[in-house]
């Protein structure tokens, strides 16, 4: 596990707020600084869409 698990509740909230601020930040022309922001395990409750894409998308 990473070091995030040792943070106190308020520190975790501050980290989350800073992460989202940075993740969606744009320059003066409206261009994103980041293409992708990943939170490990955050979509673990969702089904795997790759098998569906494999069946429905031509190769």
C-alpha positions as a Markdown table, in Angstrom:
| # | Residue | x | y | z |
|---|---|---|---|---|
| 1 | Unk | 0.0 | 0.0 | 0.0 |
| 2 | Unk | 1.0 | 3.6 | -0.6 |
| 3 | Unk | 1.7 | 6.3 | 1.9 |
| 4 | Unk | -1.8 | 7.7 | 1.5 |
| 5 | Unk | -3.2 | 5.2 | 3.9 |
| 6 | Unk | -1.3 | 6.8 | 6.8 |
| 7 | Unk | -2.9 | 10.2 | 6.3 |
| 8 | Unk | -5.4 | 11.6 | 8.8 |
| 9 | Unk | -9.0 | 12.2 | 7.5 |
| 10 | Unk | -8.4 | 15.9 | 7.1 |
| 11 | Unk | -5.1 | 15.3 | 5.2 |
| 12 | Unk | -6.9 | 12.8 | 2.9 |
| 13 | Unk | -9.5 | 15.4 | 2.1 |
| 14 | Unk | -6.9 | 18.1 | 1.4 |
| 15 | Unk | -5.0 | 15.7 | -0.8 |
| 16 | Unk | -8.2 | 14.8 | -2.8 |
| 17 | Unk | -9.1 | 18.5 | -3.2 |
| 18 | Unk | -5.6 | 19.3 | -4.5 |
| 19 | Unk | -5.6 | 16.3 | -6.8 |
| 20 | Unk | -8.8 | 17.3 | -8.5 |
| 21 | Unk | -7.7 | 20.9 | -8.7 |
| 22 | Unk | -4.6 | 19.8 | -10.6 |
| 23 | Unk | -6.3 | 17.1 | -12.6 |
| 24 | Unk | -8.8 | 19.5 | -14.1 |
| 25 | Unk | -6.5 | 22.6 | -14.4 |
| 26 | Unk | -6.2 | 24.4 | -17.7 |
| 27 | Unk | -3.9 | 27.0 | -19.1 |
| 28 | Unk | -5.1 | 30.5 | -20.1 |
| 29 | Unk | -6.4 | 29.2 | -23.5 |
| 30 | Unk | -8.5 | 26.4 | -21.9 |
| 31 | Unk | -6.1 | 23.6 | -22.7 |
| 32 | Unk | -5.8 | 20.9 | -20.1 |
| 33 | Unk | -2.4 | 20.3 | -18.5 |
| 34 | Unk | -3.1 | 16.6 | -18.0 |
| 35 | Unk | -4.7 | 14.1 | -20.4 |
| 36 | Unk | -5.5 | 11.6 | -17.8 |
| 37 | Unk | -5.7 | 11.5 | -14.0 |
| 38 | Unk | -5.8 | 8.1 | -12.4 |
| 39 | Unk | -6.9 | 7.1 | -8.9 |
| 40 | Unk | -5.8 | 3.5 | -8.4 |
| 41 | Unk | -8.8 | 1.2 | -7.7 |
| 42 | Unk | -11.4 | 4.0 | -8.0 |
| 43 | Unk | -13.4 | 2.1 | -10.7 |
| 44 | Unk | -13.0 | -1.3 | -9.2 |
| 45 | Unk | -16.8 | -1.6 | -8.7 |
| 46 | Unk | -17.4 | -1.2 | -12.5 |
| 47 | Unk | -17.6 | -4.1 | -14.9 |
| 48 | Unk | -14.7 | -4.7 | -17.3 |
| 49 | Unk | -15.7 | -3.0 | -20.6 |
| 50 | Unk | -12.9 | -4.5 | -22.7 |
| 51 | Unk | -14.6 | -7.8 | -23.4 |
| 52 | Unk | -17.7 | -5.9 | -24.6 |
| 53 | Unk | -15.6 | -3.7 | -26.9 |
| 54 | Unk | -13.8 | -6.8 | -28.2 |
| 55 | Unk | -17.2 | -8.4 | -29.2 |
| 56 | Unk | -18.7 | -5.3 | -30.6 |
| 57 | Unk | -15.8 | -3.6 | -32.4 |
| 58 | Unk | -14.4 | -4.8 | -35.6 |
| 59 | Unk | -10.7 | -5.7 | -35.6 |
